[in-house]
Amino acid sequence: MKKVAIVVGTVYGGAQFVAEEADKILQAKGYSTQLNLEPKLNDVLAFAPDIWLVITSTTGQGDIPDNLLPFFIDVKDRFPLLTGKKYAVICLGDSGYGDTFCGAGKQFSELLAELQGTALAPALEIDAGETLQAEDLALPWIEQQF
């Protein structure tokens, strides 16, 4: 059974809701999952996932949410290679912020690629200006990618 670590960055709960629904879909498809709402690198590494799924909103000017920033920094500092592992990123943002749109997800995509992980697909960027409920795009994407 493949393992999926779901790592969540949220400010107002939208990304958390998407992650909780994704968790249900993945379990129904036979994956073993670990939902990390307050992610810690040691917890994720101990779970030994085959796939890292990062679901994050973007805050400020392309910033990573406060609950996810310590995890991001820890991953960047400790640099655990993901050779042979896969990853996927779903980012919630607002294109009204221009160049910083989905900045948190872009930072994670770059970092996971640097760690030699293999992307399941290009990151899914969901624009709050076009989609009121992120799950309307995210959940079918998860069904298709996993």
ZAGU-642312 format. One line per field, with one value per residue: chain; x, y, z of N, C-alpha, C, O, CB in turn; residue in one letter; residue number from 0. Coordinates in steps of 0.05 Angstrom, whole numbers, plus 5000, padded with zeros to 4 digits. Glycine has a CB too. Example, Ala and Ser with C-alpha at 12.3 -4.5 7.8 and 13.67 -1.06 7.14 Angstrom:
<pts>
cadena = (A, A) .
n_px = (5264, 5257) .
n_py = (4886, 4955) .
n_pz = (5156, 5142) .
ca_px = (5246, 5273) .
ca_py = (4910, 4979) .
ca_pz = (5156, 5143) .
c_px = (5264, 5258) .
c_py = (4934, 5001) .
c_pz = (5156, 5157) .
o_px = (5285, 5268) .
o_py = (4934, 5023) .
o_pz = (5169, 5161) .
cb_px = (5226, 5282) .
cb_py = (4911, 4988) .
cb_pz = (5181, 5114) .
residuo = (A, S) .
num = (0, 1) .
</pts>
This chain:
<pts>
cadena = (A, A, A, A, A, A, A, A, A, A, A, A, A, A, A, A, A, A, A, A, A, A, A, A, A, A, A, A, A, A, A, A, A, A, A, A, A, A, A, A, A, A, A, A, A, A, A, A, A, A, A, A, A, A, A, A, A, A, A, A, A, A, A, A, A, A, A, A, A, A, A, A, A, A, A, A, A, A, A, A, A, A, A, A, A, A, A, A, A, A, A, A, A, A, A, A, A, A, A, A, A, A, A, A, A, A, A, A, A, A, A, A, A, A, A, A, A, A, A, A, A, A, A, A, A, A, A, A, A, A, A, A, A, A, A, A, A, A, A, A, A, A, A, A, A, A) .
n_px = (5017, 5013, 5040, 5017, 5036, 5003, 5012, 4996, 4983, 4953, 4910, 4858, 4829, 4812, 4849, 4858, 4807, 4805, 4848, 4829, 4786, 4813, 4843, 4804, 4789, 4837, 4844, 4799, 4815, 4853, 4902, 4949, 4947, 4974, 4954, 4976, 4966, 4992, 5048, 5107, 5174, 5201, 5159, 5135, 5178, 5185, 5138, 5150, 5133, 5111, 5094, 5091, 5043, 5029, 4987, 4969, 4953, 4966, 4996, 4999, 5049, 5058, 5074, 5089, 5041, 5036, 5031, 5057, 5106, 5151, 5159, 5173, 5222, 5252, 5254, 5283, 5331, 5350, 5347, 5325, 5335, 5292, 5295, 5269, 5219, 5154, 5118, 5065, 5033, 4985, 4960, 4930, 4910, 4908, 4901, 4901, 4944, 4986, 5052, 5063, 5026, 5001, 5049, 5068, 5059, 5091, 5142, 5146, 5142, 5189, 5227, 5217, 5230, 5284, 5301, 5303, 5255, 5200, 5153, 5084, 5050, 5045, 5042, 4979, 4947, 4902, 4858, 4830, 4801, 4774, 4751, 4707, 4702, 4753, 4757, 4726, 4758, 4805, 4793, 4774, 4822, 4857, 4833, 4845, 4902, 4921) .
n_py = (4976, 5042, 5101, 5166, 5228, 5282, 5349, 5409, 5477, 5531, 5589, 5612, 5566, 5543, 5513, 5472, 5447, 5427, 5392, 5355, 5332, 5311, 5273, 5236, 5218, 5195, 5154, 5123, 5105, 5068, 5084, 5093, 5143, 5204, 5258, 5322, 5374, 5410, 5409, 5371, 5357, 5311, 5277, 5267, 5243, 5198, 5170, 5155, 5167, 5150, 5188, 5258, 5303, 5368, 5417, 5481, 5547, 5615, 5670, 5740, 5771, 5728, 5691, 5635, 5602, 5613, 5566, 5528, 5547, 5536, 5481, 5483, 5512, 5476, 5431, 5454, 5467, 5417, 5384, 5332, 5282, 5265, 5225, 5178, 5185, 5214, 5275, 5323, 5386, 5430, 5493, 5549, 5613, 5683, 5715, 5769, 5788, 5789, 5779, 5748, 5710, 5649, 5639, 5610, 5556, 5553, 5560, 5513, 5474, 5483, 5472, 5417, 5395, 5407, 5373, 5327, 5300, 5272, 5303, 5289, 5314, 5379, 5433, 5448, 5507, 5547, 5598, 5645, 5687, 5668, 5619, 5602, 5560, 5522, 5467, 5449, 5447, 5423, 5371, 5337, 5339, 5312, 5262, 5248, 5249, 5212) .
n_pz = (5000, 4981, 5011, 5030, 5050, 5073, 5072, 5102, 5092, 5119, 5126, 5133, 5133, 5085, 5054, 5090, 5091, 5038, 5042, 5081, 5053, 5010, 5036, 5050, 4998, 4980, 5018, 5006, 4957, 4970, 4991, 5044, 5090, 5119, 5152, 5160, 5196, 5229, 5209, 5219, 5205, 5224, 5237, 5186, 5159, 5191, 5179, 5128, 5072, 5005, 4971, 4974, 4988, 4982, 5005, 5002, 5022, 5002, 5033, 5051, 5012, 4973, 5010, 5054, 5095, 5166, 5197, 5167, 5153, 5191, 5180, 5125, 5128, 5159, 5125, 5083, 5109, 5129, 5085, 5064, 5018, 4965, 4928, 4883, 4904, 4899, 4888, 4898, 4888, 4911, 4906, 4935, 4918, 4900, 4841, 4837, 4864, 4830, 4811, 4856, 4860, 4884, 4910, 4955, 4942, 4896, 4918, 4948, 4907, 4879, 4919, 4931, 4882, 4880, 4920, 4893, 4883, 4845, 4806, 4806, 4773, 4740, 4787, 4817, 4811, 4843, 4833, 4874, 4855, 4812, 4826, 4873, 4910, 4928, 4929, 4887, 4842, 4861, 4882, 4838, 4810, 4844, 4843, 4790, 4788, 4825) .
ca_px = (5000, 5029, 5035, 5016, 5037, 4989, 5023, 4977, 4989, 4927, 4906, 4830, 4816, 4805, 4868, 4853, 4783, 4813, 4865, 4813, 4771, 4833, 4850, 4782, 4790, 4860, 4839, 4780, 4830, 4871, 4927, 4953, 4952, 4981, 4945, 4993, 4955, 5014, 5069, 5134, 5189, 5207, 5134, 5133, 5200, 5179, 5117, 5163, 5114, 5119, 5085, 5086, 5022, 5028, 4963, 4975, 4944, 4987, 4988, 5016, 5059, 5070, 5087, 5079, 5026, 5051, 5031, 5073, 5133, 5172, 5164, 5188, 5249, 5265, 5260, 5304, 5356, 5358, 5349, 5322, 5331, 5267, 5301, 5251, 5193, 5138, 5104, 5045, 5028, 4960, 4964, 4908, 4920, 4892, 4917, 4902, 4970, 5005, 5075, 5065, 5004, 5008, 5078, 5075, 5061, 5114, 5166, 5146, 5148, 5218, 5243, 5214, 5245, 5312, 5305, 5303, 5230, 5189, 5126, 5063, 5039, 5051, 5027, 4952, 4943, 4874, 4854, 4806, 4786, 4758, 4739, 4700, 4707, 4777, 4753, 4714, 4780, 4825, 4785, 4777, 4851, 4868, 4823, 4859, 4931, 4928) .
ca_py = (5000, 5067, 5121, 5194, 5248, 5307, 5371, 5430, 5505, 5544, 5613, 5614, 5540, 5532, 5491, 5450, 5433, 5412, 5369, 5335, 5318, 5295, 5250, 5216, 5207, 5178, 5129, 5107, 5093, 5048, 5095, 5098, 5172, 5219, 5286, 5339, 5401, 5425, 5391, 5368, 5340, 5285, 5261, 5260, 5224, 5172, 5157, 5145, 5167, 5147, 5212, 5281, 5321, 5394, 5433, 5506, 5574, 5635, 5693, 5764, 5775, 5703, 5678, 5609, 5606, 5610, 5538, 5512, 5559, 5522, 5457, 5490, 5519, 5451, 5415, 5468, 5465, 5389, 5374, 5303, 5276, 5250, 5208, 5155, 5192, 5232, 5297, 5339, 5411, 5445, 5519, 5567, 5640, 5703, 5726, 5798, 5795, 5790, 5761, 5731, 5691, 5621, 5639, 5588, 5531, 5554, 5555, 5484, 5459, 5487, 5458, 5388, 5387, 5408, 5349, 5305, 5286, 5273, 5314, 5273, 5332, 5407, 5443, 5459, 5534, 5554, 5627, 5652, 5707, 5654, 5596, 5608, 5537, 5509, 5438, 5443, 5441, 5406, 5343, 5322, 5337, 5290, 5236, 5243, 5246, 5190) .
ca_pz = (5000, 4980, 5033, 5022, 5071, 5064, 5088, 5099, 5101, 5117, 5142, 5140, 5133, 5058, 5047, 5109, 5082, 5014, 5051, 5094, 5032, 4995, 5053, 5047, 4971, 4979, 5033, 4991, 4934, 4981, 5001, 5072, 5091, 5143, 5149, 5177, 5198, 5241, 5200, 5231, 5186, 5236, 5234, 5158, 5153, 5205, 5164, 5104, 5050, 4977, 4958, 4990, 4977, 4996, 4999, 5017, 5013, 5001, 5049, 5046, 4985, 4963, 5033, 5064, 5119, 5191, 5208, 5149, 5150, 5205, 5165, 5101, 5136, 5168, 5101, 5069, 5125, 5132, 5058, 5061, 4990, 4958, 4905, 4881, 4915, 4883, 4903, 4884, 4902, 4905, 4918, 4934, 4917, 4887, 4819, 4841, 4876, 4808, 4811, 4880, 4859, 4891, 4917, 4974, 4926, 4878, 4934, 4954, 4883, 4874, 4940, 4928, 4858, 4889, 4936, 4874, 4881, 4819, 4807, 4794, 4753, 4748, 4810, 4811, 4822, 4844, 4836, 4889, 4839, 4792, 4837, 4901, 4927, 4917, 4926, 4861, 4824, 4874, 4886, 4813, 4803, 4861, 4831, 4765, 4791, 4843) .
c_px = (5018, 5020, 5036, 5016, 5024, 4998, 5007, 4987, 4963, 4926, 4877, 4815, 4809, 4823, 4864, 4828, 4790, 4829, 4848, 4796, 4789, 4841, 4829, 4784, 4814, 4856, 4820, 4793, 4851, 4898, 4926, 4961, 4960, 4974, 4960, 4983, 4975, 5039, 5096, 5150, 5195, 5183, 5131, 5154, 5195, 5157, 5127, 5144, 5127, 5114, 5081, 5066, 5021, 5004, 4966, 4961, 4969, 4978, 5007, 5024, 5073, 5082, 5073, 5064, 5042, 5052, 5050, 5102, 5155, 5179, 5181, 5217, 5264, 5272, 5284, 5331, 5367, 5361, 5347, 5316, 5306, 5271, 5283, 5223, 5179, 5126, 5084, 5039, 5002, 4963, 4939, 4919, 4900, 4909, 4918, 4928, 4992, 5027, 5077, 5042, 5014, 5038, 5085, 5078, 5085, 5140, 5168, 5153, 5178, 5235, 5241, 5229, 5275, 5320, 5304, 5277, 5220, 5160, 5107, 5051, 5048, 5033, 4999, 4950, 4914, 4871, 4828, 4789, 4768, 4742, 4733, 4706, 4730, 4773, 4740, 4735, 4800, 4817, 4785, 4806, 4864, 4859, 4838, 4889, 4939, 4914) .
c_py = (5025, 5086, 5149, 5211, 5273, 5329, 5396, 5457, 5521, 5569, 5614, 5588, 5528, 5509, 5467, 5434, 5416, 5388, 5347, 5319, 5301, 5270, 5228, 5202, 5187, 5152, 5111, 5093, 5073, 5058, 5096, 5128, 5182, 5248, 5303, 5368, 5421, 5409, 5394, 5349, 5313, 5266, 5250, 5239, 5197, 5157, 5144, 5144, 5162, 5173, 5234, 5298, 5346, 5409, 5458, 5530, 5591, 5659, 5716, 5767, 5750, 5686, 5652, 5615, 5600, 5581, 5520, 5522, 5544, 5495, 5462, 5496, 5494, 5434, 5428, 5465, 5436, 5375, 5344, 5296, 5259, 5233, 5183, 5161, 5212, 5254, 5310, 5364, 5423, 5471, 5537, 5596, 5659, 5718, 5757, 5807, 5794, 5770, 5742, 5711, 5662, 5618, 5617, 5562, 5530, 5549, 5526, 5467, 5460, 5470, 5427, 5378, 5387, 5383, 5323, 5288, 5289, 5282, 5295, 5288, 5360, 5415, 5454, 5486, 5542, 5583, 5633, 5673, 5694, 5631, 5601, 5584, 5520, 5479, 5430, 5436, 5421, 5377, 5327, 5319, 5314, 5263, 5229, 5236, 5221, 5164) .
c_pz = (5000, 5001, 5022, 5047, 5060, 5083, 5081, 5109, 5097, 5135, 5151, 5139, 5106, 5050, 5065, 5100, 5057, 5023, 5064, 5074, 5015, 5010, 5050, 5019, 4970, 4994, 5018, 4967, 4944, 4990, 5032, 5074, 5119, 5138, 5170, 5177, 5212, 5234, 5214, 5213, 5198, 5233, 5206, 5151, 5166, 5191, 5138, 5080, 5023, 4962, 4979, 4975, 4994, 4986, 5016, 5005, 5012, 5017, 5043, 5017, 4975, 4985, 5040, 5090, 5144, 5201, 5191, 5147, 5165, 5191, 5140, 5107, 5144, 5144, 5086, 5083, 5126, 5106, 5055, 5031, 4986, 4933, 4905, 4893, 4896, 4901, 4885, 4901, 4892, 4921, 4914, 4935, 4904, 4866, 4820, 4853, 4855, 4810, 4834, 4882, 4865, 4898, 4936, 4959, 4908, 4894, 4941, 4930, 4877, 4894, 4936, 4903, 4865, 4905, 4919, 4874, 4852, 4821, 4793, 4770, 4759, 4771, 4801, 4826, 4820, 4851, 4850, 4874, 4819, 4804, 4867, 4920, 4915, 4912, 4900, 4840, 4835, 4875, 4860, 4804, 4818, 4850, 4807, 4769, 4807, 4835) .
o_px = (5035, 4997, 5054, 4999, 5034, 4994, 5004, 4998, 4953, 4939, 4872, 4790, 4801, 4814, 4867, 4829, 4782, 4825, 4853, 4793, 4782, 4844, 4836, 4780, 4811, 4864, 4824, 4784, 4865, 4915, 4905, 4980, 4954, 4986, 4958, 4990, 4975, 5051, 5106, 5140, 5193, 5186, 5125, 5148, 5201, 5158, 5115, 5139, 5150, 5128, 5068, 5070, 5013, 5001, 4964, 4958, 4991, 4955, 5028, 5006, 5097, 5099, 5050, 5074, 5060, 5073, 5058, 5119, 5176, 5202, 5200, 5235, 5288, 5294, 5302, 5352, 5391, 5376, 5366, 5295, 5301, 5252, 5282, 5206, 5192, 5125, 5084, 5041, 4997, 4967, 4928, 4936, 4878, 4929, 4934, 4935, 5016, 5022, 5090, 5040, 5032, 5050, 5107, 5097, 5097, 5158, 5190, 5169, 5190, 5254, 5261, 5239, 5290, 5343, 5306, 5278, 5230, 5144, 5112, 5044, 5057, 5010, 4997, 4952, 4903, 4881, 4806, 4765, 4749, 4721, 4751, 4713, 4727, 4785, 4744, 4729, 4810, 4834, 4795, 4813, 4879, 4874, 4844, 4899, 4960, 4918) .
o_py = (5028, 5087, 5156, 5209, 5285, 5328, 5403, 5459, 5523, 5571, 5617, 5588, 5505, 5489, 5444, 5409, 5393, 5366, 5324, 5295, 5279, 5249, 5205, 5178, 5165, 5130, 5087, 5072, 5061, 5042, 5100, 5136, 5169, 5261, 5299, 5383, 5445, 5396, 5416, 5327, 5293, 5242, 5227, 5218, 5177, 5132, 5125, 5122, 5168, 5179, 5229, 5306, 5345, 5414, 5457, 5532, 5583, 5667, 5713, 5766, 5750, 5669, 5647, 5630, 5583, 5573, 5499, 5507, 5539, 5487, 5448, 5486, 5491, 5423, 5414, 5461, 5432, 5355, 5331, 5303, 5240, 5227, 5169, 5144, 5225, 5251, 5308, 5362, 5425, 5471, 5538, 5602, 5651, 5730, 5769, 5831, 5797, 5746, 5721, 5697, 5653, 5597, 5606, 5547, 5509, 5535, 5514, 5449, 5439, 5457, 5413, 5356, 5370, 5374, 5301, 5265, 5306, 5271, 5285, 5276, 5366, 5405, 5466, 5487, 5544, 5592, 5627, 5675, 5706, 5623, 5604, 5589, 5507, 5468, 5408, 5421, 5403, 5359, 5304, 5298, 5299, 5244, 5205, 5219, 5210, 5144) .
o_pz = (5017, 5009, 5006, 5064, 5040, 5107, 5058, 5131, 5075, 5155, 5175, 5143, 5105, 5040, 5056, 5100, 5056, 5012, 5060, 5077, 5007, 4998, 5048, 5018, 4959, 4985, 5018, 4958, 4928, 4997, 5044, 5060, 5139, 5121, 5194, 5159, 5206, 5252, 5219, 5206, 5184, 5228, 5202, 5139, 5155, 5191, 5128, 5068, 5018, 4942, 5000, 4952, 5017, 4962, 5040, 4981, 5021, 5015, 5031, 5000, 4970, 4980, 5034, 5107, 5144, 5212, 5201, 5139, 5154, 5190, 5135, 5094, 5137, 5144, 5077, 5070, 5123, 5103, 5045, 5021, 5001, 4919, 4926, 4892, 4880, 4925, 4860, 4926, 4868, 4945, 4892, 4952, 4897, 4873, 4807, 4852, 4862, 4811, 4833, 4902, 4851, 4894, 4933, 4964, 4904, 4884, 4940, 4932, 4870, 4886, 4938, 4902, 4855, 4903, 4930, 4866, 4837, 4835, 4771, 4750, 4782, 4773, 4780, 4850, 4798, 4871, 4840, 4879, 4808, 4793, 4883, 4943, 4895, 4894, 4890, 4821, 4821, 4869, 4860, 4793, 4807, 4848, 4802, 4755, 4804, 4848) .
cb_px = (4981, 5026, 5055, 4991, 5066, 4957, 5054, 4951, 5012, 4904, 4913, 4817, 4792, 4807, 4897, 4848, 4761, 4829, 4886, 4794, 4756, 4858, 4852, 4754, 4794, 4885, 4827, 4757, 4844, 4875, 4932, 4975, 4928, 5012, 4914, 5023, 4929, 5011, 5073, 5134, 5215, 5215, 5109, 5135, 5227, 5171, 5095, 5174, 5099, 5104, 5059, 5113, 4994, 5055, 4936, 5004, 4922, 4995, 4990, 5041, 5078, 5090, 5086, 5103, 5000, 5038, 5003, 5060, 5132, 5164, 5137, 5175, 5248, 5246, 5235, 5297, 5351, 5339, 5376, 5299, 5356, 5244, 5331, 5263, 5196, 5115, 5125, 5018, 5051, 4934, 4988, 4887, 4947, 4880, 4905, 4879, 4976, 5018, 5100, 5065, 4989, 5001, 5085, 5053, 5035, 5116, 5165, 5120, 5132, 5226, 5232, 5184, 5239, 5318, 5284, 5326, 5209, 5190, 5125, 5041, 5007, 5047, 5042, 4930, 4962, 4858, 4856, 4813, 4805, 4776, 4757, 4670, 4681, 4801, 4735, 4697, 4795, 4830, 4758, 4761, 4865, 4859, 4792, 4856, 4942, 4920) .
cb_py = (5000, 5080, 5117, 5200, 5254, 5303, 5375, 5423, 5518, 5525, 5638, 5634, 5541, 5555, 5502, 5460, 5453, 5430, 5380, 5348, 5338, 5312, 5259, 5230, 5229, 5192, 5137, 5124, 5115, 5028, 5123, 5079, 5187, 5215, 5289, 5338, 5401, 5429, 5395, 5359, 5354, 5288, 5277, 5284, 5236, 5178, 5178, 5117, 5193, 5123, 5208, 5298, 5306, 5410, 5418, 5510, 5586, 5642, 5686, 5761, 5799, 5708, 5697, 5589, 5590, 5627, 5527, 5511, 5588, 5516, 5443, 5515, 5539, 5436, 5413, 5498, 5474, 5374, 5384, 5292, 5262, 5270, 5200, 5132, 5204, 5217, 5318, 5322, 5431, 5429, 5534, 5562, 5642, 5724, 5718, 5807, 5776, 5817, 5777, 5749, 5692, 5602, 5665, 5586, 5527, 5581, 5572, 5476, 5470, 5516, 5465, 5381, 5407, 5433, 5347, 5287, 5298, 5245, 5342, 5266, 5330, 5425, 5465, 5439, 5554, 5536, 5641, 5664, 5725, 5644, 5571, 5614, 5519, 5514, 5428, 5467, 5467, 5416, 5341, 5337, 5364, 5293, 5240, 5267, 5270, 5197) .
cb_pz = (5025, 4952, 5056, 5004, 5081, 5065, 5081, 5113, 5084, 5125, 5124, 5122, 5149, 5038, 5049, 5137, 5075, 4995, 5070, 5114, 5015, 4989, 5083, 5050, 4950, 4989, 5061, 4981, 4918, 4960, 4989, 5085, 5081, 5151, 5153, 5167, 5213, 5272, 5171, 5261, 5180, 5265, 5243, 5140, 5161, 5234, 5157, 5109, 5049, 4964, 4941, 4996, 4975, 4991, 5005, 5019, 5032, 4972, 5079, 5063, 4984, 4943, 5057, 5069, 5119, 5213, 5208, 5122, 5159, 5234, 5157, 5087, 5159, 5188, 5083, 5066, 5153, 5150, 5046, 5079, 4979, 4953, 4905, 4895, 4944, 4868, 4913, 4879, 4899, 4914, 4907, 4957, 4903, 4908, 4792, 4858, 4899, 4808, 4809, 4905, 4832, 4868, 4929, 4996, 4911, 4864, 4960, 4966, 4859, 4875, 4968, 4926, 4835, 4905, 4958, 4879, 4901, 4805, 4793, 4814, 4752, 4723, 4826, 4820, 4808, 4864, 4809, 4916, 4826, 4771, 4834, 4902, 4930, 4936, 4949, 4852, 4816, 4902, 4900, 4791, 4809, 4890, 4824, 4746, 4804, 4872) .
residuo = (M, K, K, V, A, I, V, V, G, T, V, Y, G, G, A, Q, F, V, A, E, E, A, D, K, I, L, Q, A, K, G, Y, S, T, Q, L, N, L, E, P, K, L, N, D, V, L, A, F, A, P, D, I, W, L, V, I, T, S, T, T, G, Q, G, D, I, P, D, N, L, L, P, F, F, I, D, V, K, D, R, F, P, L, L, T, G, K, K, Y, A, V, I, C, L, G, D, S, G, Y, G, D, T, F, C, G, A, G, K, Q, F, S, E, L, L, A, E, L, Q, G, T, A, L, A, P, A, L, E, I, D, A, G, E, T, L, Q, A, E, D, L, A, L, P, W, I, E, Q, Q, F) .
num = (0, 1, 2, 3, 4, 5, 6, 7, 8, 9, 10, 11, 12, 13, 14, 15, 16, 17, 18, 19, 20, 21, 22, 23, 24, 25, 26, 27, 28, 29, 30, 31, 32, 33, 34, 35, 36, 37, 38, 39, 40, 41, 42, 43, 44, 45, 46, 47, 48, 49, 50, 51, 52, 53, 54, 55, 56, 57, 58, 59, 60, 61, 62, 63, 64, 65, 66, 67, 68, 69, 70, 71, 72, 73, 74, 75, 76, 77, 78, 79, 80, 81, 82, 83, 84, 85, 86, 87, 88, 89, 90, 91, 92, 93, 94, 95, 96, 97, 98, 99, 100, 101, 102, 103, 104, 105, 106, 107, 108, 109, 110, 111, 112, 113, 114, 115, 116, 117, 118, 119, 120, 121, 122, 123, 124, 125, 126, 127, 128, 129, 130, 131, 132, 133, 134, 135, 136, 137, 138, 139, 140, 141, 142, 143, 144, 145) .
</pts>
